[in-house]
Amino acid sequence: MAEPTWLLGSCWRCDGDDLPVMWIGDVQNRDLGHVPFYACEPCMQRLEDLMRAHFSLAHEAG
Ligand SMILES: [Zn+2]
């Protein structure tokens, strides 16, 4: 796997400006189609927590 690429920009989750942000995937919208979503490191951590919670819930449900 390639190292994640950080670039300076705005975080789409916390609205912070001039932060190192990383592309985390595309978001989908009926009118706009696929749009790249960028998040800063603290928001990435939070999203990772949510992803882990998602899988533990899915595991418990299964
Ligand atoms: Zn952020």
N, CA, C, O and the ligand as a Tripos MOL2 file, in Angstrom:
@<TRIPOS>MOLECULE
protein
  249   247    63     0     0
PROTEIN
NO_CHARGES

@<TRIPOS>ATOM
      1 N           0.8410   -1.2060    0.0000 N.3       1 MET1
      2 CA          0.0000    0.0000    0.0000 C.3       1 MET1
      3 C           0.8740    1.2540    0.0000 C.2       1 MET1
      4 O           1.8730    1.3280    0.7160 O.2       1 MET1
      5 N           0.4970    2.2040   -0.7870 N.am      2 ALA2
      6 CA          1.1970    3.4850   -0.8110 C.3       2 ALA2
      7 C           0.8870    4.2580    0.4690 C.2       2 ALA2
      8 O          -0.1790    4.1100    1.0660 O.2       2 ALA2
      9 N           1.8460    5.0830    0.8710 N.am      3 GLU3
     10 CA          1.6060    5.9660    2.0070 C.3       3 GLU3
     11 C           0.4680    6.9230    1.6810 C.2       3 GLU3
     12 O           0.3340    7.3630    0.5390 O.2       3 GLU3
     13 N          -0.3640    7.2530    2.6900 N.am      4 PRO4
     14 CA         -1.4210    8.2300    2.4310 C.3       4 PRO4
     15 C          -0.8250    9.5840    2.0530 C.2       4 PRO4
     16 O           0.2050    9.9880    2.5940 O.2       4 PRO4
     17 N          -1.4590   10.2620    1.1480 N.am      5 THR5
     18 CA         -0.9660   11.5500    0.6900 C.3       5 THR5
     19 C          -1.7200   12.6730    1.3810 C.2       5 THR5
     20 O          -2.9340   12.8080    1.2330 O.2       5 THR5
     21 N          -0.9830   13.4780    2.1400 N.am      6 TRP6
     22 CA         -1.5760   14.6190    2.8130 C.3       6 TRP6
     23 C          -1.3890   15.8580    1.9590 C.2       6 TRP6
     24 O          -0.3280   16.0550    1.3660 O.2       6 TRP6
     25 N          -2.4040   16.6840    1.8950 N.am      7 LEU7
     26 CA         -2.2610   17.9590    1.2130 C.3       7 LEU7
     27 C          -2.9540   19.0290    2.0390 C.2       7 LEU7
     28 O          -3.8260   18.7360    2.8570 O.2       7 LEU7
     29 N          -2.5560   20.2610    1.8150 N.am      8 LEU8
     30 CA         -3.0920   21.3590    2.6050 C.3       8 LEU8
     31 C          -4.4310   21.7970    2.0090 C.2       8 LEU8
     32 O          -4.5280   22.0750    0.8140 O.2       8 LEU8
     33 N          -5.4650   21.8540    2.8590 N.am      9 GLY9
     34 CA         -6.7720   22.2290    2.3520 C.3       9 GLY9
     35 C          -7.7680   22.3400    3.4850 C.2       9 GLY9
     36 O          -7.3920   22.5020    4.6460 O.2       9 GLY9
     37 N          -9.0370   22.2520    3.1400 N.am     10 SER10
     38 CA        -10.1140   22.3580    4.1220 C.3      10 SER10
     39 C         -10.6350   20.9730    4.4580 C.2      10 SER10
     40 O         -10.7860   20.1150    3.5890 O.2      10 SER10
     41 N         -10.9090   20.7740    5.7560 N.am     11 CYS11
     42 CA        -11.5160   19.5250    6.1840 C.3      11 CYS11
     43 C         -13.0190   19.6220    5.9720 C.2      11 CYS11
     44 O         -13.6570   20.5850    6.3980 O.2      11 CYS11
     45 N         -13.5730   18.6240    5.3140 N.am     12 TRP12
     46 CA        -15.0080   18.6330    5.0030 C.3      12 TRP12
     47 C         -15.8450   18.2170    6.1970 C.2      12 TRP12
     48 O         -17.0720   18.3060    6.1540 O.2      12 TRP12
     49 N         -15.1980   17.7630    7.2640 N.am     13 ARG13
     50 CA        -15.9800   17.3210    8.4130 C.3      13 ARG13
     51 C         -16.0460   18.4060    9.4850 C.2      13 ARG13
     52 O         -17.1200   18.6730   10.0250 O.2      13 ARG13
     53 N         -14.8910   19.0460    9.8080 N.am     14 CYS14
     54 CA        -14.8850   20.0250   10.8910 C.3      14 CYS14
     55 C         -14.7670   21.4560   10.3690 C.2      14 CYS14
     56 O         -14.7460   22.4010   11.1590 O.2      14 CYS14
     57 N         -14.6890   21.6290    9.0260 N.am     15 ASP15
     58 CA        -14.6220   22.9560    8.4090 C.3      15 ASP15
     59 C         -13.3120   23.6860    8.6870 C.2      15 ASP15
     60 O         -13.2210   24.8870    8.4350 O.2      15 ASP15
     61 N         -12.2970   22.9940    9.1990 N.am     16 GLY16
     62 CA        -11.0110   23.6370    9.4240 C.3      16 GLY16
     63 C         -10.3390   23.9890    8.1030 C.2      16 GLY16
     64 O         -10.4210   23.2290    7.1380 O.2      16 GLY16
     65 N          -9.6750   25.1400    8.0600 N.am     17 ASP17
     66 CA         -8.9840   25.5910    6.8530 C.3      17 ASP17
     67 C          -7.4780   25.4110    6.9980 C.2      17 ASP17
     68 O          -6.9470   25.3850    8.1080 O.2      17 ASP17
     69 N          -6.8010   25.2890    5.8590 N.am     18 ASP18
     70 CA         -5.3400   25.1930    5.8180 C.3      18 ASP18
     71 C          -4.8050   24.1150    6.7500 C.2      18 ASP18
     72 O          -3.8510   24.3400    7.4950 O.2      18 ASP18
     73 N          -5.4190   22.9620    6.7020 N.am     19 LEU19
     74 CA         -4.9980   21.8200    7.5040 C.3      19 LEU19
     75 C          -4.4470   20.7480    6.5650 C.2      19 LEU19
     76 O          -4.8200   20.6850    5.3940 O.2      19 LEU19
     77 N          -3.5470   19.9000    7.0960 N.am     20 PRO20
     78 CA         -3.2020   18.7240    6.2940 C.3      20 PRO20
     79 C          -4.4180   17.8030    6.2390 C.2      20 PRO20
     80 O          -4.8920   17.3210    7.2680 O.2      20 PRO20
     81 N          -4.9090   17.5690    5.0480 N.am     21 VAL21
     82 CA         -6.0910   16.7300    4.8730 C.3      21 VAL21
     83 C          -5.7520   15.5790    3.9400 C.2      21 VAL21
     84 O          -4.8040   15.6450    3.1580 O.2      21 VAL21
     85 N          -6.5380   14.5380    4.0390 N.am     22 MET22
     86 CA         -6.3270   13.3740    3.2030 C.3      22 MET22
     87 C          -7.6330   12.9980    2.5350 C.2      22 MET22
     88 O          -8.7050   13.1200    3.1280 O.2      22 MET22
     89 N          -7.5370   12.5370    1.2920 N.am     23 TRP23
     90 CA         -8.7130   12.0320    0.5830 C.3      23 TRP23
     91 C          -9.1180   10.7150    1.2140 C.2      23 TRP23
     92 O          -8.3180    9.7820    1.2830 O.2      23 TRP23
     93 N         -10.3550   10.6350    1.6730 N.am     24 ILE24
     94 CA        -10.7640    9.4060    2.3500 C.3      24 ILE24
     95 C         -11.7660    8.6150    1.5430 C.2      24 ILE24
     96 O         -12.1820    7.5320    1.9560 O.2      24 ILE24
     97 N         -12.1620    9.1430    0.3890 N.am     25 GLY25
     98 CA        -13.1040    8.4090   -0.4340 C.3      25 GLY25
     99 C         -14.0170    9.3880   -1.1420 C.2      25 GLY25
    100 O         -13.9070   10.6030   -0.9800 O.2      25 GLY25
    101 N         -14.9110    8.8370   -1.9220 N.am     26 ASP26
    102 CA        -15.8720    9.6840   -2.6130 C.3      26 ASP26
    103 C         -17.2010    9.6580   -1.8770 C.2      26 ASP26
    104 O         -17.6120    8.6230   -1.3530 O.2      26 ASP26
    105 N         -17.8640   10.8010   -1.8420 N.am     27 VAL27
    106 CA        -19.2380   10.8350   -1.3900 C.3      27 VAL27
    107 C         -20.1240   10.9520   -2.6270 C.2      27 VAL27
    108 O         -19.7100   11.4840   -3.6570 O.2      27 VAL27
    109 N         -21.3200   10.4570   -2.5090 N.am     28 GLN28
    110 CA        -22.1980   10.3730   -3.6640 C.3      28 GLN28
    111 C         -23.4190   11.2470   -3.4590 C.2      28 GLN28
    112 O         -24.0210   11.2680   -2.3850 O.2      28 GLN28
    113 N         -23.7660   11.9570   -4.4940 N.am     29 ASN29
    114 CA        -24.9220   12.8450   -4.4520 C.3      29 ASN29
    115 C         -25.6910   12.6690   -5.7500 C.2      29 ASN29
    116 O         -25.0980   12.5250   -6.8190 O.2      29 ASN29
    117 N         -27.0110   12.6820   -5.6510 N.am     30 ARG30
    118 CA        -27.8380   12.4280   -6.8250 C.3      30 ARG30
    119 C         -27.5960   13.4690   -7.9160 C.2      30 ARG30
    120 O         -27.5740   13.1380   -9.1020 O.2      30 ARG30
    121 N         -27.4150   14.7300   -7.5100 N.am     31 ASP31
    122 CA        -27.2450   15.7990   -8.4980 C.3      31 ASP31
    123 C         -25.7950   15.9780   -8.9340 C.2      31 ASP31
    124 O         -25.5140   16.2400  -10.1030 O.2      31 ASP31
    125 N         -24.8740   15.8310   -7.9730 N.am     32 LEU32
    126 CA        -23.4740   16.1530   -8.2530 C.3      32 LEU32
    127 C         -22.6290   14.9400   -8.6030 C.2      32 LEU32
    128 O         -21.5020   15.0780   -9.0800 O.2      32 LEU32
    129 N         -23.1670   13.7590   -8.3690 N.am     33 GLY33
    130 CA        -22.3940   12.5540   -8.6420 C.3      33 GLY33
    131 C         -21.3910   12.2750   -7.5430 C.2      33 GLY33
    132 O         -21.6510   12.5530   -6.3720 O.2      33 GLY33
    133 N         -20.2500   11.7270   -7.9150 N.am     34 HIS34
    134 CA        -19.2080   11.3920   -6.9430 C.3      34 HIS34
    135 C         -18.2940   12.5880   -6.7390 C.2      34 HIS34
    136 O         -17.8080   13.1840   -7.7000 O.2      34 HIS34
    137 N         -18.0640   12.9350   -5.4770 N.am     35 VAL35
    138 CA        -17.2240   14.0770   -5.1370 C.3      35 VAL35
    139 C         -16.1900   13.5960   -4.1150 C.2      35 VAL35
    140 O         -16.5500   12.8930   -3.1710 O.2      35 VAL35
    141 N         -14.9090   13.9590   -4.2820 N.am     36 PRO36
    142 CA        -13.8930   13.5230   -3.3130 C.3      36 PRO36
    143 C         -14.0870   14.2020   -1.9590 C.2      36 PRO36
    144 O         -14.3390   15.4050   -1.8850 O.2      36 PRO36
    145 N         -13.9670   13.4220   -0.9010 N.am     37 PHE37
    146 CA        -14.1810   13.8920    0.4630 C.3      37 PHE37
    147 C         -12.8270   13.9350    1.1710 C.2      37 PHE37
    148 O         -12.0940   12.9460    1.1760 O.2      37 PHE37
    149 N         -12.4990   15.0820    1.7690 N.am     38 TYR38
    150 CA        -11.2180   15.2660    2.4480 C.3      38 TYR38
    151 C         -11.4430   15.4750    3.9420 C.2      38 TYR38
    152 O         -12.4040   16.1310    4.3440 O.2      38 TYR38
    153 N         -10.5600   14.9200    4.7600 N.am     39 ALA39
    154 CA        -10.6680   15.0930    6.2140 C.3      39 ALA39
    155 C          -9.2900   15.2520    6.8300 C.2      39 ALA39
    156 O          -8.3100   14.6960    6.3350 O.2      39 ALA39
    157 N          -9.2190   16.0290    7.9340 N.am     40 CYS40
    158 CA         -7.9690   16.2330    8.6500 C.3      40 CYS40
    159 C          -7.7020   15.0400    9.5680 C.2      40 CYS40
    160 O          -8.5520   14.1620    9.7150 O.2      40 CYS40
    161 N          -6.5270   15.0110   10.1800 N.am     41 GLU41
    162 CA         -6.1310   13.8320   10.9510 C.3      41 GLU41
    163 C          -7.0560   13.5390   12.1400 C.2      41 GLU41
    164 O          -7.4690   12.3920   12.3060 O.2      41 GLU41
    165 N          -7.4030   14.5550   12.9910 N.am     42 PRO42
    166 CA         -8.3180   14.2510   14.1010 C.3      42 PRO42
    167 C          -9.6630   13.7070   13.6110 C.2      42 PRO42
    168 O         -10.2460   12.8200   14.2340 O.2      42 PRO42
    169 N         -10.1440   14.2440   12.5000 N.am     43 CYS43
    170 CA        -11.4140   13.7470   11.9570 C.3      43 CYS43
    171 C         -11.2510   12.3320   11.4080 C.2      43 CYS43
    172 O         -12.1630   11.5120   11.5140 O.2      43 CYS43
    173 N         -10.0900   12.0480   10.8250 N.am     44 MET44
    174 CA         -9.8050   10.6920   10.3620 C.3      44 MET44
    175 C          -9.8710    9.7130   11.5170 C.2      44 MET44
    176 O         -10.4450    8.6300   11.4000 O.2      44 MET44
    177 N          -9.2580   10.1160   12.6700 N.am     45 GLN45
    178 CA         -9.2710    9.2580   13.8540 C.3      45 GLN45
    179 C         -10.6980    8.9670   14.2890 C.2      45 GLN45
    180 O         -11.0520    7.8350   14.6160 O.2      45 GLN45
    181 N         -11.5100   10.0200   14.2840 N.am     46 ARG46
    182 CA        -12.9050    9.8820   14.6980 C.3      46 ARG46
    183 C         -13.6570    8.9470   13.7340 C.2      46 ARG46
    184 O         -14.4430    8.0970   14.1520 O.2      46 ARG46
    185 N         -13.3940    9.1310   12.4460 N.am     47 LEU47
    186 CA        -14.0430    8.2810   11.4590 C.3      47 LEU47
    187 C         -13.6060    6.8250   11.6290 C.2      47 LEU47
    188 O         -14.4040    5.9030   11.4600 O.2      47 LEU47
    189 N         -12.3170    6.6310   11.9670 N.am     48 GLU48
    190 CA        -11.8390    5.2670   12.1990 C.3      48 GLU48
    191 C         -12.5470    4.6450   13.3880 C.2      48 GLU48
    192 O         -12.8960    3.4640   13.3560 O.2      48 GLU48
    193 N         -12.7670    5.4460   14.4600 N.am     49 ASP49
    194 CA        -13.5130    4.9360   15.6210 C.3      49 ASP49
    195 C         -14.9110    4.5020   15.1980 C.2      49 ASP49
    196 O         -15.3970    3.4480   15.6090 O.2      49 ASP49
    197 N         -15.5540    5.3300   14.3660 N.am     50 LEU50
    198 CA        -16.9020    5.0100   13.9190 C.3      50 LEU50
    199 C         -16.9070    3.7530   13.0480 C.2      50 LEU50
    200 O         -17.8220    2.9330   13.1250 O.2      50 LEU50
    201 N         -15.8700    3.6170   12.2200 N.am     51 MET51
    202 CA        -15.7860    2.4270   11.3700 C.3      51 MET51
    203 C         -15.6310    1.1760   12.2210 C.2      51 MET51
    204 O         -16.2520    0.1470   11.9550 O.2      51 MET51
    205 N         -14.7720    1.2810   13.2770 N.am     52 ARG52
    206 CA        -14.5890    0.1320   14.1680 C.3      52 ARG52
    207 C         -15.9000   -0.1930   14.8820 C.2      52 ARG52
    208 O         -16.2700   -1.3590   15.0210 O.2      52 ARG52
    209 N         -16.5990    0.8540   15.3340 N.am     53 ALA53
    210 CA        -17.8830    0.6490   16.0090 C.3      53 ALA53
    211 C         -18.8780   -0.0120   15.0650 C.2      53 ALA53
    212 O         -19.6490   -0.8840   15.4650 O.2      53 ALA53
    213 N         -18.8490    0.4180   13.8040 N.am     54 HIS54
    214 CA        -19.7370   -0.1790   12.8050 C.3      54 HIS54
    215 C         -19.4930   -1.6760   12.7060 C.2      54 HIS54
    216 O         -20.4380   -2.4640   12.6820 O.2      54 HIS54
    217 N         -18.2080   -2.0720   12.6490 N.am     55 PHE55
    218 CA        -17.9090   -3.4950   12.4830 C.3      55 PHE55
    219 C         -18.2110   -4.2750   13.7440 C.2      55 PHE55
    220 O         -18.6390   -5.4260   13.6580 O.2      55 PHE55
    221 N         -18.0010   -3.6760   14.9340 N.am     56 SER56
    222 CA        -18.3110   -4.4350   16.1390 C.3      56 SER56
    223 C         -19.8230   -4.6080   16.2830 C.2      56 SER56
    224 O         -20.2900   -5.6440   16.7560 O.2      56 SER56
    225 N         -20.5920   -3.5830   15.8710 N.am     57 LEU57
    226 CA        -22.0510   -3.7170   15.8950 C.3      57 LEU57
    227 C         -22.5050   -4.7700   14.8910 C.2      57 LEU57
    228 O         -23.3780   -5.5880   15.1810 O.2      57 LEU57
    229 N         -21.8960   -4.7370   13.6990 N.am     58 ALA58
    230 CA        -22.2550   -5.7080   12.6700 C.3      58 ALA58
    231 C         -21.9380   -7.1200   13.1580 C.2      58 ALA58
    232 O         -22.6830   -8.0620   12.8880 O.2      58 ALA58
    233 N         -20.8050   -7.2570   13.8930 N.am     59 HIS59
    234 CA        -20.4000   -8.5470   14.4110 C.3      59 HIS59
    235 C         -21.4090   -9.0490   15.4530 C.2      59 HIS59
    236 O         -21.7860  -10.2200   15.4640 O.2      59 HIS59
    237 N         -21.8400   -8.1120   16.3410 N.am     60 GLU60
    238 CA        -22.8020   -8.4960   17.3730 C.3      60 GLU60
    239 C         -24.1460   -8.8740   16.7650 C.2      60 GLU60
    240 O         -24.8130   -9.7970   17.2320 O.2      60 GLU60
    241 N         -24.5420   -8.1430   15.7090 N.am     61 ALA61
    242 CA        -25.8260   -8.4150   15.0680 C.3      61 ALA61
    243 C         -25.7950   -9.7530   14.3460 C.2      61 ALA61
    244 O         -26.8050  -10.4530   14.2650 O.2      61 ALA61
    245 N         -24.5830  -10.1120   13.8040 N.am     62 GLY62
    246 CA        -24.4880  -11.3240   13.0230 C.3      62 GLY62
    247 C         -24.3990  -12.5200   13.9430 C.2      62 GLY62
    248 O         -24.3100  -13.6550   13.4740 O.2      62 GLY62
    249 ZN        -11.4220   17.9010   10.4660 Zn       63 ZN63
@<TRIPOS>BOND
     1     1     2 1
     2     2     3 1
     3     3     4 2
     4     3     5 am
     5     5     6 1
     6     6     7 1
     7     7     8 2
     8     7     9 am
     9     9    10 1
    10    10    11 1
    11    11    12 2
    12    11    13 am
    13    13    14 1
    14    14    15 1
    15    15    16 2
    16    15    17 am
    17    17    18 1
    18    18    19 1
    19    19    20 2
    20    19    21 am
    21    21    22 1
    22    22    23 1
    23    23    24 2
    24    23    25 am
    25    25    26 1
    26    26    27 1
    27    27    28 2
    28    27    29 am
    29    29    30 1
    30    30    31 1
    31    31    32 2
    32    31    33 am
    33    33    34 1
    34    34    35 1
    35    35    36 2
    36    35    37 am
    37    37    38 1
    38    38    39 1
    39    39    40 2
    40    39    41 am
    41    41    42 1
    42    42    43 1
    43    43    44 2
    44    43    45 am
    45    45    46 1
    46    46    47 1
    47    47    48 2
    48    47    49 am
    49    49    50 1
    50    50    51 1
    51    51    52 2
    52    51    53 am
    53    53    54 1
    54    54    55 1
    55    55    56 2
    56    55    57 am
    57    57    58 1
    58    58    59 1
    59    59    60 2
    60    59    61 am
    61    61    62 1
    62    62    63 1
    63    63    64 2
    64    63    65 am
    65    65    66 1
    66    66    67 1
    67    67    68 2
    68    67    69 am
    69    69    70 1
    70    70    71 1
    71    71    72 2
    72    71    73 am
    73    73    74 1
    74    74    75 1
    75    75    76 2
    76    75    77 am
    77    77    78 1
    78    78    79 1
    79    79    80 2
    80    79    81 am
    81    81    82 1
    82    82    83 1
    83    83    84 2
    84    83    85 am
    85    85    86 1
    86    86    87 1
    87    87    88 2
    88    87    89 am
    89    89    90 1
    90    90    91 1
    91    91    92 2
    92    91    93 am
    93    93    94 1
    94    94    95 1
    95    95    96 2
    96    95    97 am
    97    97    98 1
    98    98    99 1
    99    99   100 2
   100    99   101 am
   101   101   102 1
   102   102   103 1
   103   103   104 2
   104   103   105 am
   105   105   106 1
   106   106   107 1
   107   107   108 2
   108   107   109 am
   109   109   110 1
   110   110   111 1
   111   111   112 2
   112   111   113 am
   113   113   114 1
   114   114   115 1
   115   115   116 2
   116   115   117 am
   117   117   118 1
   118   118   119 1
   119   119   120 2
   120   119   121 am
   121   121   122 1
   122   122   123 1
   123   123   124 2
   124   123   125 am
   125   125   126 1
   126   126   127 1
   127   127   128 2
   128   127   129 am
   129   129   130 1
   130   130   131 1
   131   131   132 2
   132   131   133 am
   133   133   134 1
   134   134   135 1
   135   135   136 2
   136   135   137 am
   137   137   138 1
   138   138   139 1
   139   139   140 2
   140   139   141 am
   141   141   142 1
   142   142   143 1
   143   143   144 2
   144   143   145 am
   145   145   146 1
   146   146   147 1
   147   147   148 2
   148   147   149 am
   149   149   150 1
   150   150   151 1
   151   151   152 2
   152   151   153 am
   153   153   154 1
   154   154   155 1
   155   155   156 2
   156   155   157 am
   157   157   158 1
   158   158   159 1
   159   159   160 2
   160   159   161 am
   161   161   162 1
   162   162   163 1
   163   163   164 2
   164   163   165 am
   165   165   166 1
   166   166   167 1
   167   167   168 2
   168   167   169 am
   169   169   170 1
   170   170   171 1
   171   171   172 2
   172   171   173 am
   173   173   174 1
   174   174   175 1
   175   175   176 2
   176   175   177 am
   177   177   178 1
   178   178   179 1
   179   179   180 2
   180   179   181 am
   181   181   182 1
   182   182   183 1
   183   183   184 2
   184   183   185 am
   185   185   186 1
   186   186   187 1
   187   187   188 2
   188   187   189 am
   189   189   190 1
   190   190   191 1
   191   191   192 2
   192   191   193 am
   193   193   194 1
   194   194   195 1
   195   195   196 2
   196   195   197 am
   197   197   198 1
   198   198   199 1
   199   199   200 2
   200   199   201 am
   201   201   202 1
   202   202   203 1
   203   203   204 2
   204   203   205 am
   205   205   206 1
   206   206   207 1
   207   207   208 2
   208   207   209 am
   209   209   210 1
   210   210   211 1
   211   211   212 2
   212   211   213 am
   213   213   214 1
   214   214   215 1
   215   215   216 2
   216   215   217 am
   217   217   218 1
   218   218   219 1
   219   219   220 2
   220   219   221 am
   221   221   222 1
   222   222   223 1
   223   223   224 2
   224   223   225 am
   225   225   226 1
   226   226   227 1
   227   227   228 2
   228   227   229 am
   229   229   230 1
   230   230   231 1
   231   231   232 2
   232   231   233 am
   233   233   234 1
   234   234   235 1
   235   235   236 2
   236   235   237 am
   237   237   238 1
   238   238   239 1
   239   239   240 2
   240   239   241 am
   241   241   242 1
   242   242   243 1
   243   243   244 2
   244   243   245 am
   245   245   246 1
   246   246   247 1
   247   247   248 2
@<TRIPOS>SUBSTRUCTURE
     1 MET1         2 RESIDUE 1 A MET
     2 ALA2         6 RESIDUE 1 A ALA
     3 GLU3        10 RESIDUE 1 A GLU
     4 PRO4        14 RESIDUE 1 A PRO
     5 THR5        18 RESIDUE 1 A THR
     6 TRP6        22 RESIDUE 1 A TRP
     7 LEU7        26 RESIDUE 1 A LEU
     8 LEU8        30 RESIDUE 1 A LEU
     9 GLY9        34 RESIDUE 1 A GLY
    10 SER10       38 RESIDUE 1 A SER
    11 CYS11       42 RESIDUE 1 A CYS
    12 TRP12       46 RESIDUE 1 A TRP
    13 ARG13       50 RESIDUE 1 A ARG
    14 CYS14       54 RESIDUE 1 A CYS
    15 ASP15       58 RESIDUE 1 A ASP
    16 GLY16       62 RESIDUE 1 A GLY
    17 ASP17       66 RESIDUE 1 A ASP
    18 ASP18       70 RESIDUE 1 A ASP
    19 LEU19       74 RESIDUE 1 A LEU
    20 PRO20       78 RESIDUE 1 A PRO
    21 VAL21       82 RESIDUE 1 A VAL
    22 MET22       86 RESIDUE 1 A MET
    23 TRP23       90 RESIDUE 1 A TRP
    24 ILE24       94 RESIDUE 1 A ILE
    25 GLY25       98 RESIDUE 1 A GLY
    26 ASP26      102 RESIDUE 1 A ASP
    27 VAL27      106 RESIDUE 1 A VAL
    28 GLN28      110 RESIDUE 1 A GLN
    29 ASN29      114 RESIDUE 1 A ASN
    30 ARG30      118 RESIDUE 1 A ARG
    31 ASP31      122 RESIDUE 1 A ASP
    32 LEU32      126 RESIDUE 1 A LEU
    33 GLY33      130 RESIDUE 1 A GLY
    34 HIS34      134 RESIDUE 1 A HIS
    35 VAL35      138 RESIDUE 1 A VAL
    36 PRO36      142 RESIDUE 1 A PRO
    37 PHE37      146 RESIDUE 1 A PHE
    38 TYR38      150 RESIDUE 1 A TYR
    39 ALA39      154 RESIDUE 1 A ALA
    40 CYS40      158 RESIDUE 1 A CYS
    41 GLU41      162 RESIDUE 1 A GLU
    42 PRO42      166 RESIDUE 1 A PRO
    43 CYS43      170 RESIDUE 1 A CYS
    44 MET44      174 RESIDUE 1 A MET
    45 GLN45      178 RESIDUE 1 A GLN
    46 ARG46      182 RESIDUE 1 A ARG
    47 LEU47      186 RESIDUE 1 A LEU
    48 GLU48      190 RESIDUE 1 A GLU
    49 ASP49      194 RESIDUE 1 A ASP
    50 LEU50      198 RESIDUE 1 A LEU
    51 MET51      202 RESIDUE 1 A MET
    52 ARG52      206 RESIDUE 1 A ARG
    53 ALA53      210 RESIDUE 1 A ALA
    54 HIS54      214 RESIDUE 1 A HIS
    55 PHE55      218 RESIDUE 1 A PHE
    56 SER56      222 RESIDUE 1 A SER
    57 LEU57      226 RESIDUE 1 A LEU
    58 ALA58      230 RESIDUE 1 A ALA
    59 HIS59      234 RESIDUE 1 A HIS
    60 GLU60      238 RESIDUE 1 A GLU
    61 ALA61      242 RESIDUE 1 A ALA
    62 GLY62      246 RESIDUE 1 A GLY
    63 ZN63       249 GROUP 0 **** ****
